[in-house]
Amino acid sequence: MTSFTPYIRITLNSQRTETCRLHLFEVFHRFTLFCVCSVHMGQHGIKPYRDTDPSSLFHCIFMDIGGLTTVVANSAYISARGSVDGTANPASNRDRRYHSRLKLPHITVCEGLRETLDLGFQTVCVAQPIGKRLFQEFLDSNKEYKGPCRLWKDIEEYNMAGDEDRVQKASTMLSRYMEPGTKYFCPSLPENAITKVKEKHQEAGDDLFNETMDNVMHFLKEVPYTFFLESMYLKRFLQWKWLEMQPIGEDWFLDFRVLGKGGFGEVSACQMKATGKLYACKKLNKKRLKKRKGCEGAMVEKRILARVHSRFIVSLSYAFQSKTELCLVMTIMNGGDLRFQIYNVDENNPGKRIIYRDLKPENVLLDNQGNVRISDLGLAVELADDQFRIKGYAGTPGFMAPELLRGEEYDYSVDYFTLGVTLYEFLAAKGPFRTRGEKVENKVVKKRILNDAVTYPEKFSENARSICEALLSKEVDKRLGFRNGSCDELRAHPFFSEIHWWKLNAGILPPPFVPDPEDGLCQERNISIPWQEEMIETGIYGELTVWGPDGALPNDLRRESILEQPPRSFTCTVS
């Protein structure tokens, strides 16, 4: 069939005429973009284009379709966020078609996972959000286990509470769970552990209930967990794991504006259609990766992000590939990066044996509230169990440690040198080895790092200068950092004397700076913990986790229900 491709004669600016061979759908597409743009601009207080002259209208459509598309993408992104501070309800932005595809299977489809999954207590009930929630629901359904379950929840609430509330909470918990004869008394708690809490509860320290929590977990992982493994709650967990394992590709995501560009591709804002949650999608061009030998680095980044789950590192939620790109869908950070905030304002390695190698202000991102996470693990390397040092040239000029530049073997020490450079730049609004805006060759910067002493502005306090000098030491043995398996020496430095480290780790320390939200404008896989958190946060867990009447076993968890005939219909059809 011959396609209909008419010739359209259009007047531009009433000055000249052109004969344009255009597909009708292309004209329609561009005109639609124009109309959508006008609507979005009107919604956000921007005066839309109102010239009624048709020739001027077509001139607008054809003159800069790229710019028009950008405006639409920005407007759609703001609309998806619901407001400039990103407080929209994700449920309001769900795509009904994709949302309907999130369904738990019949138990006969997924019961084989019992043989392949790691069903250890720590893995299921502590590490995984949905497993933890289902286990706690199981405990709450059993009178004998309600006390330990509620004590578990209350200890977590205590750990997240402010100092002013802790004494009252500790007293309440003491009387509720540690006094014989009370409704929720926990007889499994050792007497000496109860005595310690009684003696120190007025102090309300960070570690007041640490031993109690250990005792509760030790009790729950024995008999209660054994019964859980034979309950309908474990079957429900298997259903969720099956759903988590289903492949998700690029069609599940709606792309918005480009947030940034790099050597291998770009990062754009996107939305998961089924849940409405916003993410950042890092798209790595396959041809560029192959040409620049970046494939291994991309796979290392994906592998590390999938394993590490920390409030201080962007979380990887999905990974998939299109024909031309590898896509990593991660936490979106709307507050910009530290370098932007430094100059805009001024004119934990979680036990995974990872050397980051590229800490710098651009790779430290802020969310709407000012909390930070490090991103871009493309240059990171993971040490093997029997490996303590590595050799290799990687990093950003001006941030690389002397031992790395000399071609020597190194360990985590290089990351603390980059921390020193970043801290210096944050305090001085310029780097320690080149001034702001200075154009200098990399070999000159290398020579300065290896040979020149760092100079400090007068505005540096004594403690600020002291910690920078300790972090920027050219001698590894004298450099402040990770020693004897901890960072205690670094945390104890006077520069951090006002930091409450426990609150920082718990995520309850208010950030000192909140960014202006208007400034920040592979193999298919879902990453377990972030995916489960998304299901809970967006309400999908509550929608799909439905039990029978009075907590009875629902049909989708009954094996025999698959054989039962559906109710007969009395509807008559006439042919």
C-alpha positions as CSV (number, residue, x, y, z in Angstrom):
1,M,0.0,0.0,0.0
2,T,1.4,3.4,-1.0
3,S,1.7,5.9,1.8
4,F,-0.1,9.1,1.5
5,T,2.5,11.9,1.8
6,P,1.0,15.2,0.6
7,Y,2.9,18.3,-0.3
8,I,1.9,21.2,2.0
9,R,2.4,24.8,1.0
10,I,3.1,27.0,4.1
11,T,3.6,30.7,4.4
12,L,6.3,31.7,7.0
13,N,6.1,35.2,8.5
14,S,4.2,36.3,5.5
15,Q,7.6,37.0,3.9
16,R,8.3,34.0,1.7
17,T,6.8,30.6,0.7
18,E,8.3,27.2,0.8
19,T,7.1,23.9,-0.5
20,C,7.5,21.4,2.4
21,R,7.1,17.7,1.9
22,L,5.8,16.6,5.3
23,H,3.9,13.6,6.6
24,L,0.6,14.7,8.0
25,F,1.3,12.8,11.3
26,E,4.4,15.0,11.7
27,V,2.4,18.2,11.4
28,F,-0.1,16.8,13.8
29,H,2.6,15.8,16.3
30,R,4.3,19.2,16.2
31,F,1.0,21.0,16.6
32,T,0.0,18.7,19.5
33,L,3.3,19.5,21.2
34,F,2.6,23.2,20.8
35,C,-0.9,22.9,22.2
36,V,0.3,20.8,25.2
37,C,3.1,23.3,25.8
38,S,0.6,26.2,25.9
39,V,-1.6,24.4,28.4
40,H,1.3,23.6,30.7
41,M,2.7,27.1,30.5
42,G,-0.7,28.5,31.3
43,Q,-0.9,26.2,34.4
44,H,2.4,27.4,35.7
45,G,1.8,31.1,35.2
46,I,3.7,31.5,31.9
47,K,2.0,33.5,29.2
48,P,1.3,31.0,26.3
49,Y,1.6,31.9,22.6
50,R,-1.6,33.7,21.6
51,D,-0.9,35.0,18.1
52,T,-3.9,34.1,16.0
53,D,-2.1,34.6,12.6
54,P,-1.9,31.1,11.1
55,S,1.3,31.9,9.4
56,S,2.9,32.9,12.6
57,L,1.5,29.9,14.3
58,F,3.2,27.5,11.9
59,H,6.4,29.5,12.1
60,C,6.3,28.9,15.9
61,I,5.7,25.2,15.3
62,F,8.6,24.7,12.9
63,M,11.2,27.2,14.1
64,D,12.5,25.3,17.1
65,I,10.8,22.0,17.7
66,G,13.7,20.9,19.9
67,G,13.2,23.8,22.3
68,L,9.5,23.3,22.3
69,T,10.0,19.6,23.3
70,T,12.3,20.7,26.1
71,V,9.7,23.1,27.5
72,V,7.0,20.4,27.3
73,A,9.4,17.9,29.1
74,N,10.1,20.5,31.8
75,S,6.4,21.3,32.3
76,A,5.4,17.6,32.4
77,Y,8.1,17.0,35.0
78,I,6.9,19.8,37.2
79,S,3.3,18.5,36.8
80,A,4.4,15.0,37.7
81,R,6.1,16.3,40.9
82,G,2.8,18.1,41.7
83,S,4.6,21.2,42.9
84,V,8.1,22.6,42.9
85,D,8.9,20.8,46.2
86,G,7.9,17.4,44.8
87,T,5.1,16.7,47.3
88,A,2.7,15.1,44.9
89,N,0.8,11.9,45.6
90,P,2.3,9.3,43.3
91,A,-1.0,7.4,43.1
92,S,-2.5,10.4,41.3
93,N,-0.1,9.9,38.4
94,R,-0.4,6.2,37.9
95,D,-1.0,4.7,34.5
96,R,-4.1,2.5,34.9
97,R,-3.0,0.0,32.3
98,Y,0.4,-0.6,33.9
99,H,-1.0,-0.5,37.4
100,S,-3.4,-3.3,36.5
101,R,-0.4,-5.5,35.5
102,L,0.9,-5.5,39.1
103,K,-0.9,-8.7,40.3
104,L,0.1,-11.4,42.7
105,P,0.0,-14.9,41.1
106,H,-1.8,-17.9,42.4
107,I,0.4,-19.8,44.9
108,T,0.8,-22.7,42.5
109,V,2.8,-20.5,40.1
110,C,5.4,-19.4,42.7
111,E,5.6,-22.1,45.4
112,G,8.7,-23.5,43.7
113,L,10.6,-20.4,44.9
114,R,10.7,-21.9,48.3
115,E,13.5,-24.1,47.0
116,T,15.5,-21.4,45.4
117,L,15.3,-18.3,47.6
118,D,17.4,-17.6,50.6
119,L,14.8,-18.0,53.4
120,G,17.2,-17.2,56.3
121,F,15.7,-15.1,59.1
122,Q,18.0,-12.1,58.6
123,T,17.4,-12.1,54.8
124,V,13.6,-12.3,55.0
125,C,12.6,-10.6,58.2
126,V,15.2,-7.9,58.6
127,A,16.7,-7.0,55.2
128,Q,13.6,-7.1,53.0
129,P,10.8,-4.5,53.8
130,I,7.9,-6.7,52.6
131,G,9.3,-9.8,54.3
132,K,9.7,-7.8,57.6
133,R,6.1,-6.5,57.3
134,L,4.6,-9.9,56.7
135,F,6.6,-11.4,59.5
136,Q,5.3,-8.7,61.9
137,E,1.7,-9.3,60.7
138,F,2.2,-13.0,61.5
139,L,3.5,-12.2,65.0
140,D,0.6,-9.8,65.6
141,S,-1.9,-12.5,64.7
142,N,-0.5,-14.8,67.4
143,K,-1.3,-13.8,71.0
144,E,1.9,-15.4,72.3
145,Y,4.1,-13.3,70.0
146,K,2.4,-9.9,70.2
147,G,4.6,-8.7,73.1
148,P,8.0,-9.3,71.3
149,C,6.6,-7.9,68.1
150,R,5.4,-4.7,69.6
151,L,8.6,-4.4,71.6
152,W,10.6,-4.7,68.3
153,K,8.5,-1.9,66.8
154,D,8.8,0.3,69.9
155,I,12.6,0.0,70.0
156,E,12.7,1.1,66.4
157,E,10.5,4.1,67.3
158,Y,12.7,4.9,70.3
159,N,15.8,4.9,68.1
160,M,14.2,7.4,65.7
161,A,12.8,9.6,68.4
162,G,14.2,13.0,69.5
163,D,16.1,13.4,72.7
164,E,13.2,15.2,74.4
165,D,10.8,12.2,73.9
166,R,13.2,9.3,74.7
167,V,12.9,9.3,78.5
168,Q,9.1,9.1,78.4
169,K,9.3,6.3,75.7
170,A,11.8,4.4,77.7
171,S,9.7,4.5,80.8
172,T,6.6,3.4,78.9
173,M,8.5,0.5,77.3
174,L,9.9,-0.6,80.7
175,S,6.5,-0.8,82.3
176,R,4.8,-2.4,79.3
177,Y,7.2,-5.2,78.3
178,M,9.5,-5.7,81.4
179,E,7.1,-5.9,84.3
180,P,5.7,-9.4,85.1
181,G,1.9,-9.6,84.9
182,T,1.5,-6.9,82.3
183,K,-0.4,-7.7,79.0
184,Y,2.7,-7.6,76.8
185,F,5.3,-8.8,79.2
186,C,8.2,-10.6,77.4
187,P,9.3,-13.6,79.5
188,S,12.1,-14.4,77.0
189,L,14.1,-11.3,78.1
190,P,17.0,-12.2,80.4
191,E,16.8,-10.7,83.9
192,N,20.2,-9.0,83.6
193,A,19.1,-7.2,80.4
194,I,16.0,-5.9,82.1
195,T,18.0,-4.7,85.1
196,K,20.4,-2.7,82.8
197,V,17.4,-0.9,81.2
198,K,15.9,-0.1,84.6
199,E,19.2,1.4,85.8
200,K,19.9,3.5,82.7
201,H,16.5,4.4,81.3
202,Q,16.6,7.9,82.7
203,E,19.7,8.6,80.7
204,A,17.9,7.5,77.5
205,G,21.1,6.8,75.6
206,D,21.5,5.7,72.0
207,D,22.4,2.1,73.0
208,L,19.8,1.7,75.8
209,F,17.8,-1.1,74.1
210,N,20.6,-2.6,71.9
211,E,20.9,-5.7,74.1
212,T,17.2,-6.0,74.4
213,M,16.8,-5.9,70.6
214,D,19.4,-8.6,70.3
215,N,17.5,-10.8,72.7
216,V,14.2,-10.2,70.9
217,M,15.7,-11.1,67.5
218,H,17.3,-14.2,69.0
219,F,13.9,-15.3,70.4
220,L,12.0,-14.6,67.2
221,K,14.3,-16.4,64.8
222,E,13.8,-19.7,66.6
223,V,10.3,-21.1,67.1
224,P,8.3,-18.1,65.9
225,Y,10.2,-18.0,62.6
226,T,9.8,-21.8,62.1
227,F,6.0,-21.4,62.4
228,F,6.1,-18.4,60.0
229,L,7.8,-20.6,57.3
230,E,4.7,-22.9,57.4
231,S,2.2,-20.1,57.4
232,M,0.1,-18.3,54.7
233,Y,2.3,-15.2,55.4
234,L,5.3,-17.0,53.9
235,K,3.2,-18.0,50.9
236,R,2.3,-14.3,50.4
237,F,6.0,-13.5,50.6
238,L,6.7,-15.9,47.8
239,Q,4.0,-14.2,45.7
240,W,5.6,-10.9,46.2
241,K,9.1,-12.3,45.3
242,W,7.6,-13.7,42.1
243,L,6.2,-10.4,41.2
244,E,9.5,-8.7,42.0
245,M,11.3,-11.0,39.6
246,Q,9.1,-10.2,36.6
247,P,11.0,-8.3,33.9
248,I,10.4,-4.6,33.5
249,G,11.6,-2.7,30.4
250,E,11.7,0.9,29.1
251,D,7.9,0.9,28.3
252,W,7.2,0.9,32.0
253,F,8.8,4.4,32.4
254,L,7.7,7.8,31.2
255,D,10.7,10.1,30.4
256,F,10.8,13.8,31.4
257,R,13.5,16.4,31.2
258,V,17.2,15.7,31.0
259,L,18.9,16.3,34.3
260,G,22.5,16.0,33.2
261,K,24.9,14.6,30.6
262,G,28.2,12.7,30.8
263,G,30.7,10.9,28.7
264,F,28.6,7.8,28.1
265,G,25.1,9.2,28.0
266,E,22.7,11.3,30.0
267,V,20.5,11.2,33.1
268,S,16.8,12.1,32.8
269,A,13.9,12.3,35.2
270,C,11.4,9.6,34.7
271,Q,8.2,8.1,36.3
272,M,7.4,4.5,36.9
273,K,4.0,4.2,35.2
274,A,2.5,1.5,37.5
275,T,3.2,3.3,40.8
276,G,3.6,6.9,39.8
277,K,7.0,7.2,41.6
278,L,9.6,9.5,40.2
279,Y,13.2,8.4,39.5
280,A,16.3,9.4,37.7
281,C,17.2,7.2,34.7
282,K,20.9,7.0,33.8
283,K,21.1,6.0,30.1
284,L,24.5,4.7,29.0
285,N,25.0,4.6,25.2
286,K,26.1,1.1,24.1
287,K,28.2,2.3,21.2
288,R,30.1,4.8,23.4
289,L,30.6,2.2,26.1
290,K,32.1,-0.2,23.5
291,K,34.2,2.5,21.8
292,R,35.6,3.9,25.0
293,K,35.9,0.5,26.8
294,G,33.5,1.5,29.5
295,C,31.4,-1.7,29.6
296,E,33.2,-3.2,32.5
297,G,32.9,0.0,34.5
298,A,29.1,0.1,33.8
299,M,28.7,-3.4,35.0
300,V,30.7,-2.7,38.1
301,E,28.5,0.3,38.9
302,K,25.4,-1.8,38.4
303,R,26.6,-4.6,40.5
304,I,27.7,-2.4,43.4
305,L,24.5,-0.3,43.4
306,A,22.4,-3.5,43.5
307,R,24.3,-4.8,46.5
308,V,24.6,-1.6,48.5
309,H,21.6,-0.1,50.2
310,S,22.4,3.0,52.2
311,R,20.7,6.3,52.9
312,F,24.0,8.0,51.8
313,I,24.2,6.4,48.4
314,V,21.7,6.6,45.5
315,S,19.7,3.4,45.4
316,L,19.3,1.4,42.2
317,S,15.7,0.3,41.8
318,Y,15.6,-1.1,38.2
319,A,18.0,-2.1,35.5
320,F,17.2,-2.9,31.9
321,Q,18.4,-2.2,28.4
322,S,16.9,-0.9,25.1
323,K,18.4,-1.4,21.7
324,T,20.8,1.4,22.1
325,E,21.2,2.0,25.8
326,L,21.8,0.4,29.2
327,C,19.4,2.0,31.7
328,L,19.9,2.3,35.5
329,V,16.8,3.7,37.3
330,M,17.9,5.3,40.6
331,T,16.9,7.6,43.4
332,I,16.0,11.0,42.1
333,M,17.8,13.9,43.9
334,N,16.1,17.2,43.0
335,G,18.4,19.5,45.0
336,G,21.3,19.6,42.5
337,D,24.9,18.6,43.3
338,L,27.3,20.1,45.9
339,R,29.4,21.9,43.3
340,F,26.3,23.8,42.1
341,Q,25.3,24.6,45.7
342,I,28.9,25.7,46.7
343,Y,29.2,28.3,43.9
344,N,25.5,29.2,43.9
345,V,25.7,30.0,47.6
346,D,29.2,31.5,47.8
347,E,29.4,34.4,44.9
348,N,29.8,5.2,54.4
349,N,31.2,2.5,52.8
350,P,28.7,-0.1,54.3
351,G,31.1,-2.9,54.8
352,K,31.3,-3.9,51.1
353,R,35.1,-3.3,50.6
354,I,34.5,-0.7,47.9
355,I,37.0,2.0,46.9
356,Y,34.9,4.8,45.3
357,R,37.8,6.7,43.6
358,D,35.7,9.6,42.3
359,L,34.3,11.6,45.3
360,K,33.8,15.2,44.2
361,P,31.1,17.8,44.6
362,E,29.4,16.9,41.3
363,N,28.9,13.4,42.5
364,V,27.2,14.4,45.8
365,L,23.5,15.0,45.2
366,L,20.9,16.7,47.4
367,D,17.2,15.8,47.7
368,N,14.4,18.3,48.3
369,Q,15.1,18.3,52.1
370,G,18.9,18.8,51.8
371,N,19.9,15.2,52.5
372,V,22.9,14.0,50.5
373,R,23.8,10.8,48.6
374,I,26.8,9.9,46.6
375,S,26.2,8.9,43.0
376,D,28.1,7.7,39.8
377,L,30.0,4.6,40.9
378,G,31.4,4.1,37.4
379,L,35.0,4.3,38.6
380,A,34.4,2.3,41.8
381,V,36.1,-1.0,42.4
382,E,35.2,-3.8,44.8
383,L,38.1,-5.6,46.6
384,A,38.1,-9.4,46.7
385,D,38.0,-11.0,50.2
386,D,41.7,-11.7,50.2
387,Q,42.6,-8.4,48.5
388,F,43.7,-5.3,50.5
389,R,45.2,-3.0,47.9
390,I,44.7,-2.3,44.2
391,K,46.6,-0.6,41.5
392,G,45.1,1.5,38.7
393,Y,44.7,5.1,37.4
394,A,41.2,6.4,37.9
395,G,39.6,9.5,39.1
396,T,39.2,13.2,38.4
397,P,42.2,15.5,37.9
398,G,42.7,17.7,41.0
399,F,41.1,15.0,43.2
400,M,43.4,12.0,42.8
401,A,45.7,11.1,45.7
402,P,49.5,11.2,45.4
403,E,49.9,7.4,45.8
404,L,47.5,6.9,42.9
405,L,49.3,9.4,40.7
406,R,52.6,7.8,41.4
407,G,51.3,4.4,40.1
408,E,51.6,2.8,43.6
409,E,49.1,0.3,45.1
410,Y,46.5,1.9,47.3
411,D,43.4,1.2,49.4
412,Y,40.6,3.3,50.9
413,S,43.1,6.1,51.6
414,V,42.5,7.6,48.2
415,D,38.9,8.2,49.1
416,Y,39.8,10.2,52.2
417,F,42.2,12.4,50.1
418,T,39.3,13.2,47.7
419,L,37.1,13.9,50.8
420,G,39.8,16.4,51.9
421,V,39.7,18.1,48.4
422,T,35.9,18.2,48.5
423,L,35.8,19.6,52.0
424,Y,38.3,22.2,51.1
425,E,36.3,23.3,48.1
426,F,33.1,23.4,50.1
427,L,34.8,25.7,52.6
428,A,36.8,27.9,50.2
429,A,34.7,27.8,47.1
430,K,37.8,26.8,45.1
431,G,40.0,23.7,44.9
432,P,43.2,23.3,46.9
433,F,45.3,22.7,43.8
434,R,43.9,25.3,41.4
435,T,42.0,28.5,41.7
436,R,38.4,28.9,40.6
437,G,38.2,29.3,36.8
438,E,41.9,28.6,36.3
439,K,42.7,26.8,33.1
440,V,45.7,24.6,33.7
441,E,46.9,21.3,32.2
442,N,46.4,18.1,34.1
443,K,50.2,17.5,34.4
444,V,50.6,20.8,36.2
445,V,47.8,19.9,38.7
446,K,49.5,16.5,39.2
447,K,52.8,18.2,40.0
448,R,51.1,20.5,42.5
449,I,49.4,17.5,44.2
450,L,52.7,15.6,44.5
451,N,55.0,18.5,45.5
452,D,53.2,21.7,46.6
453,A,52.0,22.5,50.1
454,V,48.3,23.4,50.3
455,T,47.7,27.1,51.3
456,Y,44.6,28.0,53.4
457,P,42.5,31.2,53.3
458,E,42.3,33.2,56.5
459,K,38.6,32.4,56.9
460,F,39.4,28.8,57.7
461,S,38.9,28.1,61.4
462,E,41.6,26.2,63.3
463,N,39.5,23.0,63.2
464,A,38.7,23.4,59.5
465,R,42.4,23.8,58.6
466,S,43.4,20.9,60.9
467,I,41.0,18.4,59.4
468,C,41.9,19.4,55.8
469,E,45.6,19.1,56.6
470,A,45.0,15.6,58.0
471,L,42.9,14.5,55.0
472,L,45.2,16.0,52.4
473,S,48.4,14.6,53.9
474,K,50.7,13.3,51.1
475,E,51.9,10.5,53.3
476,V,49.3,7.7,53.5
477,D,50.4,6.6,57.0
478,K,49.7,10.1,58.4
479,R,46.4,10.7,56.5
480,L,43.2,10.7,58.5
481,G,40.7,8.1,57.4
482,F,39.7,4.5,57.8
483,R,41.9,2.9,60.4
484,N,41.6,-0.4,62.3
485,G,38.3,-1.2,60.7
486,S,36.5,2.1,61.6
487,C,36.3,5.8,61.0
488,D,36.1,6.6,64.7
489,E,39.3,8.8,64.6
490,L,37.7,10.9,61.8
491,R,34.4,11.2,63.6
492,A,36.1,12.3,66.8
493,H,37.9,15.2,65.1
494,P,36.9,18.6,66.7
495,F,35.6,19.8,63.4
496,F,32.7,17.4,63.8
497,S,32.2,18.1,67.5
498,E,28.6,19.3,66.9
499,I,27.6,16.4,64.7
500,H,25.3,13.8,66.4
501,W,26.6,10.7,64.4
502,W,23.8,8.3,65.5
503,K,21.1,10.7,64.4
504,L,22.9,11.3,61.1
505,N,23.1,7.6,60.4
506,A,19.4,7.2,61.3
507,G,18.4,10.0,59.0
508,I,16.8,12.2,61.7
509,L,19.3,15.0,61.8
510,P,17.9,18.1,60.1
511,P,20.1,19.1,57.2
512,P,21.6,22.6,57.7
513,F,20.9,23.6,54.2
514,V,17.7,23.1,52.1
515,P,18.1,23.7,48.3
516,D,15.7,25.8,46.3
517,P,13.7,23.2,44.4
518,E,13.4,25.5,41.4
519,D,17.2,25.4,41.0
520,G,17.5,21.6,40.5
521,L,15.2,21.5,37.6
522,C,21.4,-4.3,30.9
523,Q,19.7,-7.2,32.0
524,E,16.1,-6.5,33.0
525,R,16.0,-6.5,36.7
526,N,14.2,-5.1,39.7
527,I,16.4,-4.4,42.7
528,S,14.8,-6.2,45.7
529,I,14.9,-3.7,48.6
530,P,14.2,-0.5,46.7
531,W,11.5,-2.2,44.7
532,Q,9.8,-3.5,47.9
533,E,10.0,0.0,49.5
534,E,8.3,1.4,46.4
535,M,5.5,-1.1,46.7
536,I,4.9,-0.1,50.3
537,E,5.4,3.6,49.9
538,T,3.0,3.9,47.0
539,G,0.3,1.8,48.6
540,I,0.6,-1.1,46.2
541,Y,1.4,-3.5,49.0
542,G,-1.8,-2.6,50.9
543,E,-3.9,-3.0,47.7
544,L,-2.6,-6.5,46.9
545,T,-2.0,-8.0,50.4
546,V,-5.6,-8.9,51.1
547,W,-6.6,-11.8,53.4
548,G,-9.7,-13.8,53.7
549,P,-12.6,-13.0,56.1
550,D,-11.4,-12.8,59.7
551,G,-7.8,-13.4,58.6
552,A,-8.6,-16.7,56.8
553,L,-6.6,-18.1,53.9
554,P,-7.5,-16.3,50.7
555,N,-8.3,-18.3,47.5
556,D,-5.0,-17.3,45.8
557,L,-3.1,-19.1,48.6
558,R,-5.1,-22.3,48.5
559,R,-3.6,-24.8,46.1
560,E,-6.9,-26.6,45.5
561,S,-8.7,-23.4,44.5
562,I,-7.0,-23.6,41.1
563,L,-9.0,-26.7,40.4
564,E,-12.3,-25.3,41.5
565,Q,-14.8,-24.3,38.8
566,P,-15.8,-20.6,38.7
567,P,-19.5,-19.9,39.5
568,R,-21.8,-20.6,36.6
569,S,-23.1,-17.6,34.8
570,F,-26.9,-17.2,34.2
571,T,-26.3,-14.7,31.4
572,C,-27.9,-15.7,28.1
573,T,-26.4,-14.7,24.8
574,V,-28.3,-14.6,21.6
575,S,-26.4,-15.3,18.4
